[in-house]
Amino acid sequence: MEELQGYLEEYRSRQQQFLYPLLFQEYIYVFAYDHGLNS
């Protein structure tokens, strides 16, 4: 059971490491695009 818990923790942290840069990239793209339209 502990082995499974460790695996889940590792999976979760890997998922976050992958997700956050992706979301950040999306946010920057939207922000830059919006800024380009307004100026």
C-alpha distance matrix in Angstrom:
0.0 3.8 5.3 5.2 6.4 8.8 9.9 10.7 12.6 14.5 15.4 16.6 18.7 20.1 21.1 22.9 24.6 25.9 26.8 28.6 31.3 31.8 32.5 34.6 36.6 37.2 38.4 40.7 42.1 42.8 44.3 46.5 47.7 48.5 50.4 52.3 53.5 54.6 56.6
3.8 0.0 3.8 5.3 4.9 6.2 8.6 9.8 10.6 12.4 14.1 15.3 16.7 18.4 19.8 21.3 22.7 24.4 25.5 27.0 29.6 30.5 31.2 33.0 35.1 36.0 37.0 39.2 40.8 41.7 42.9 45.1 46.5 47.4 48.9 50.9 52.3 53.4 55.2
5.3 3.8 0.0 3.8 5.4 5.2 6.3 8.7 10.0 10.7 12.3 14.3 15.7 16.6 18.3 20.2 21.3 22.7 24.2 26.0 28.2 29.0 30.2 32.0 33.7 34.8 36.1 38.1 39.5 40.7 42.1 44.0 45.3 46.5 48.1 49.8 51.3 52.6 54.3
5.2 5.3 3.8 0.0 3.8 5.4 5.0 6.2 8.7 9.9 10.4 12.2 14.3 15.2 16.2 18.4 19.9 20.9 22.1 24.1 26.5 27.0 27.9 30.1 31.8 32.6 34.0 36.2 37.4 38.4 40.0 42.0 43.1 44.1 46.0 47.7 49.0 50.3 52.2
6.4 4.9 5.4 3.8 0.0 3.8 5.4 5.1 6.3 8.7 9.8 10.5 12.5 14.3 15.2 16.7 18.5 20.0 20.8 22.4 25.1 25.9 26.5 28.4 30.5 31.3 32.3 34.5 36.1 36.9 38.2 40.4 41.7 42.6 44.2 46.2 47.5 48.6 50.5
8.8 6.2 5.2 5.4 3.8 0.0 3.8 5.4 5.1 6.2 8.6 9.9 10.8 12.3 14.2 15.6 16.6 18.4 19.8 21.3 23.6 24.7 25.7 27.3 29.2 30.4 31.5 33.4 35.1 36.2 37.4 39.3 40.9 41.9 43.4 45.3 46.8 48.0 49.6
9.9 8.6 6.3 5.0 5.4 3.8 0.0 3.8 5.5 5.1 6.1 8.6 10.0 10.5 12.1 14.3 15.3 16.5 18.0 20.0 22.1 22.8 24.1 26.0 27.6 28.6 30.1 32.0 33.4 34.6 36.1 37.9 39.1 40.4 42.1 43.7 45.2 46.6 48.3
10.7 9.8 8.7 6.2 5.1 5.4 3.8 0.0 3.8 5.4 5.0 6.0 8.6 9.8 10.3 12.3 14.2 15.2 16.0 18.0 20.6 21.0 21.8 24.0 25.8 26.5 27.8 30.1 31.4 32.3 33.8 35.9 37.0 38.0 39.8 41.6 42.9 44.2 46.1
12.6 10.6 10.0 8.7 6.3 5.1 5.5 3.8 0.0 3.8 5.4 5.1 6.3 8.6 9.8 10.7 12.4 14.3 15.2 16.4 19.1 20.1 20.8 22.4 24.6 25.7 26.6 28.6 30.3 31.3 32.4 34.5 36.0 36.9 38.4 40.4 41.9 43.0 44.6
14.5 12.4 10.7 9.9 8.7 6.2 5.1 5.4 3.8 0.0 3.8 5.4 5.3 6.1 8.5 10.0 10.6 12.3 14.1 15.6 17.5 18.7 20.0 21.5 23.2 24.7 25.9 27.6 29.2 30.6 31.8 33.5 35.0 36.3 37.7 39.4 41.1 42.4 43.9
15.4 14.1 12.3 10.4 9.8 8.6 6.1 5.0 5.4 3.8 0.0 3.8 5.5 5.1 6.1 8.7 9.9 10.6 12.0 14.2 16.3 16.7 18.1 20.1 21.6 22.6 24.2 26.1 27.3 28.6 30.1 31.9 33.1 34.4 36.1 37.7 39.1 40.6 42.3
16.6 15.3 14.3 12.2 10.5 9.9 8.6 6.0 5.1 5.4 3.8 0.0 3.8 5.4 5.0 6.3 8.7 9.9 10.3 12.0 14.8 15.4 16.0 18.0 20.0 20.8 21.9 24.1 25.6 26.5 27.9 29.9 31.2 32.2 33.9 35.7 37.1 38.3 40.1
18.7 16.7 15.7 14.3 12.5 10.8 10.0 8.6 6.3 5.3 5.5 3.8 0.0 3.8 5.4 5.1 6.2 8.6 9.7 10.6 12.9 14.4 15.3 16.5 18.6 20.0 20.9 22.7 24.5 25.8 26.8 28.6 30.3 31.4 32.7 34.6 36.3 37.4 38.9
20.1 18.4 16.6 15.2 14.3 12.3 10.5 9.8 8.6 6.1 5.1 5.4 3.8 0.0 3.8 5.4 5.0 6.2 8.5 10.2 11.7 12.8 14.5 15.9 17.3 18.9 20.4 21.9 23.3 24.9 26.2 27.7 29.2 30.7 32.1 33.6 35.4 36.8 38.2
21.1 19.8 18.3 16.2 15.2 14.2 12.1 10.3 9.8 8.5 6.1 5.0 5.4 3.8 0.0 3.8 5.5 5.1 5.9 8.5 10.6 10.8 12.1 14.2 15.6 16.5 18.2 20.1 21.3 22.5 24.1 25.9 27.0 28.4 30.1 31.6 33.1 34.6 36.3
22.9 21.3 20.2 18.4 16.7 15.6 14.3 12.3 10.7 10.0 8.7 6.3 5.1 5.4 3.8 0.0 3.8 5.3 4.9 5.8 8.6 9.7 10.2 11.8 13.9 15.0 16.0 17.9 19.6 20.8 21.9 23.8 25.3 26.4 27.9 29.7 31.3 32.5 34.1
24.6 22.7 21.3 19.9 18.5 16.6 15.3 14.2 12.4 10.6 9.9 8.7 6.2 5.0 5.5 3.8 0.0 3.8 5.7 5.9 7.1 9.0 10.6 11.3 12.9 14.9 16.1 17.2 19.0 20.8 21.7 23.1 24.9 26.4 27.5 29.1 31.1 32.4 33.6
25.9 24.4 22.7 20.9 20.0 18.4 16.5 15.2 14.3 12.3 10.6 9.9 8.6 6.2 5.1 5.3 3.8 0.0 3.8 5.9 6.3 6.7 9.1 10.6 11.3 12.9 14.9 16.2 17.2 19.1 20.6 21.8 23.2 24.9 26.4 27.6 29.4 31.1 32.4
26.8 25.5 24.2 22.1 20.8 19.8 18.0 16.0 15.2 14.1 12.0 10.3 9.7 8.5 5.9 4.9 5.7 3.8 0.0 3.8 5.7 5.1 6.2 8.5 9.9 10.6 12.3 14.3 15.4 16.6 18.2 20.0 21.1 22.5 24.2 25.7 27.2 28.7 30.4
28.6 27.0 26.0 24.1 22.4 21.3 20.0 18.0 16.4 15.6 14.2 12.0 10.6 10.2 8.5 5.8 5.9 5.9 3.8 0.0 3.8 5.3 5.2 6.0 8.4 9.8 10.4 12.1 14.1 15.3 16.2 18.1 19.8 20.9 22.1 24.0 25.7 26.9 28.3
31.3 29.6 28.2 26.5 25.1 23.6 22.1 20.6 19.1 17.5 16.3 14.8 12.9 11.7 10.6 8.6 7.1 6.3 5.7 3.8 0.0 3.8 5.5 4.9 5.9 8.5 9.7 10.3 12.1 14.1 15.0 16.1 18.0 19.7 20.6 22.1 24.2 25.6 26.7
31.8 30.5 29.0 27.0 25.9 24.7 22.8 21.0 20.1 18.7 16.7 15.4 14.4 12.8 10.8 9.7 9.0 6.7 5.1 5.3 3.8 0.0 3.8 5.4 5.1 6.3 8.7 10.0 10.6 12.4 14.2 15.4 16.5 18.3 19.9 21.1 22.7 24.5 26.0
32.5 31.2 30.2 27.9 26.5 25.7 24.1 21.8 20.8 20.0 18.1 16.0 15.3 14.5 12.1 10.2 10.6 9.1 6.2 5.2 5.5 3.8 0.0 3.8 5.4 5.0 6.1 8.6 9.8 10.6 12.1 14.2 15.3 16.3 18.1 19.8 21.2 22.5 24.3
34.6 33.0 32.0 30.1 28.4 27.3 26.0 24.0 22.4 21.5 20.1 18.0 16.5 15.9 14.2 11.8 11.3 10.6 8.5 6.0 4.9 5.4 3.8 0.0 3.8 5.4 5.0 6.2 8.6 9.9 10.4 12.1 14.1 15.2 16.2 18.1 20.0 21.1 22.4
36.6 35.1 33.7 31.8 30.5 29.2 27.6 25.8 24.6 23.2 21.6 20.0 18.6 17.3 15.6 13.9 12.9 11.3 9.9 8.4 5.9 5.1 5.4 3.8 0.0 3.8 5.4 5.2 6.1 8.6 9.8 10.5 12.1 14.1 15.2 16.3 18.4 20.0 21.2
37.2 36.0 34.8 32.6 31.3 30.4 28.6 26.5 25.7 24.7 22.6 20.8 20.0 18.9 16.5 15.0 14.9 12.9 10.6 9.8 8.5 6.3 5.0 5.4 3.8 0.0 3.8 5.5 5.1 6.2 8.5 9.9 10.5 12.1 14.1 15.3 16.6 18.4 20.1
38.4 37.0 36.1 34.0 32.3 31.5 30.1 27.8 26.6 25.9 24.2 21.9 20.9 20.4 18.2 16.0 16.1 14.9 12.3 10.4 9.7 8.7 6.1 5.0 5.4 3.8 0.0 3.8 5.4 5.2 6.0 8.5 9.8 10.5 12.0 14.1 15.4 16.5 18.3
40.7 39.2 38.1 36.2 34.5 33.4 32.0 30.1 28.6 27.6 26.1 24.1 22.7 21.9 20.1 17.9 17.2 16.2 14.3 12.1 10.3 10.0 8.6 6.2 5.2 5.5 3.8 0.0 3.8 5.5 5.0 6.0 8.4 9.8 10.3 12.0 14.2 15.3 16.4
42.1 40.8 39.5 37.4 36.1 35.1 33.4 31.4 30.3 29.2 27.3 25.6 24.5 23.3 21.3 19.6 19.0 17.2 15.4 14.1 12.1 10.6 9.8 8.6 6.1 5.1 5.4 3.8 0.0 3.8 5.5 5.2 6.0 8.4 9.8 10.5 12.3 14.3 15.6
42.8 41.7 40.7 38.4 36.9 36.2 34.6 32.3 31.3 30.6 28.6 26.5 25.8 24.9 22.5 20.8 20.8 19.1 16.6 15.3 14.1 12.4 10.6 9.9 8.6 6.2 5.2 5.5 3.8 0.0 3.8 5.5 5.1 6.0 8.4 9.8 10.6 12.3 14.3
44.3 42.9 42.1 40.0 38.2 37.4 36.1 33.8 32.4 31.8 30.1 27.9 26.8 26.2 24.1 21.9 21.7 20.6 18.2 16.2 15.0 14.2 12.1 10.4 9.8 8.5 6.0 5.0 5.5 3.8 0.0 3.8 5.5 5.2 6.0 8.5 10.0 10.7 12.3
46.5 45.1 44.0 42.0 40.4 39.3 37.9 35.9 34.5 33.5 31.9 29.9 28.6 27.7 25.9 23.8 23.1 21.8 20.0 18.1 16.1 15.4 14.2 12.1 10.5 9.9 8.5 6.0 5.2 5.5 3.8 0.0 3.8 5.5 5.0 6.0 8.7 10.0 10.7
47.7 46.5 45.3 43.1 41.7 40.9 39.1 37.0 36.0 35.0 33.1 31.2 30.3 29.2 27.0 25.3 24.9 23.2 21.1 19.8 18.0 16.5 15.3 14.1 12.1 10.5 9.8 8.4 6.0 5.1 5.5 3.8 0.0 3.8 5.4 5.1 6.3 8.8 10.3
48.5 47.4 46.5 44.1 42.6 41.9 40.4 38.0 36.9 36.3 34.4 32.2 31.4 30.7 28.4 26.4 26.4 24.9 22.5 20.9 19.7 18.3 16.3 15.2 14.1 12.1 10.5 9.8 8.4 6.0 5.2 5.5 3.8 0.0 3.8 5.4 5.2 6.3 8.8
50.4 48.9 48.1 46.0 44.2 43.4 42.1 39.8 38.4 37.7 36.1 33.9 32.7 32.1 30.1 27.9 27.5 26.4 24.2 22.1 20.6 19.9 18.1 16.2 15.2 14.1 12.0 10.3 9.8 8.4 6.0 5.0 5.4 3.8 0.0 3.8 5.5 5.3 6.2
52.3 50.9 49.8 47.7 46.2 45.3 43.7 41.6 40.4 39.4 37.7 35.7 34.6 33.6 31.6 29.7 29.1 27.6 25.7 24.0 22.1 21.1 19.8 18.1 16.3 15.3 14.1 12.0 10.5 9.8 8.5 6.0 5.1 5.4 3.8 0.0 3.8 5.6 5.6
53.5 52.3 51.3 49.0 47.5 46.8 45.2 42.9 41.9 41.1 39.1 37.1 36.3 35.4 33.1 31.3 31.1 29.4 27.2 25.7 24.2 22.7 21.2 20.0 18.4 16.6 15.4 14.2 12.3 10.6 10.0 8.7 6.3 5.2 5.5 3.8 0.0 3.8 5.8
54.6 53.4 52.6 50.3 48.6 48.0 46.6 44.2 43.0 42.4 40.6 38.3 37.4 36.8 34.6 32.5 32.4 31.1 28.7 26.9 25.6 24.5 22.5 21.1 20.0 18.4 16.5 15.3 14.3 12.3 10.7 10.0 8.8 6.3 5.3 5.6 3.8 0.0 3.8
56.6 55.2 54.3 52.2 50.5 49.6 48.3 46.1 44.6 43.9 42.3 40.1 38.9 38.2 36.3 34.1 33.6 32.4 30.4 28.3 26.7 26.0 24.3 22.4 21.2 20.1 18.3 16.4 15.6 14.3 12.3 10.7 10.3 8.8 6.2 5.6 5.8 3.8 0.0
